[in-house]
Structure formats: structure tokens, C-alpha cells
Amino acid sequence: MKNWVGKFIHNCIAHPLMCFLPKKWGESFHDWTIEKFWPPKHRITWDHKQDIIYLDGQATGREE
């Protein structure tokens, strides 16, 4: 049921509102619906000063 409600709010409310809201508000609401109904399983961050990518707080290698 949560998946159906999430799809409805995201596709039938958030997408159409993006045309009428200021760009920052529309994108923020759109992204909020995604995070609210389908939260990410992992958190990925990048330290641009040291060029290190972190997955859930653990440094990961690039394997280049």
C-alpha cells in the first residue's frame, strides 16, 4: 500500500507541481517524495579535497 501511495503522490502530485512551483521548491518536493517513500539503502559521499568516495562512512577504493 505504501508503494501505491508513494507512486500516486510522486507521479500525480509532485511531477505536475514542478511546472508551477519555483524551481528550487519543485525539485525539493520531488526529491522529498522519493526519499520519503523509497529511502536510499546506502549513503554515498565524496570528499572533493582528498578525492575519496565513502559508502556508508567507509572509504572505498576506485580500483583503477
C-alpha positions, 0 to 999 in steps of 0.5 A: 500500500505504501508503494501505491501511495508513494507512486500516486503522490510522486507521479500525480502530485509532485511531477505536475507541481514542478511546472508551477512551483519555483524551481528550487521548491519543485525539485525539493518536493520531488526529491522529498517524495522519493526519499520519503517513500523509497529511502536510499539503502546506502549513503554515498559521499565524496570528499572533493579535497582528498578525492575519496568516495565513502559508502556508508562512512567507509572509504572505498577504493576506485580500483583503477 
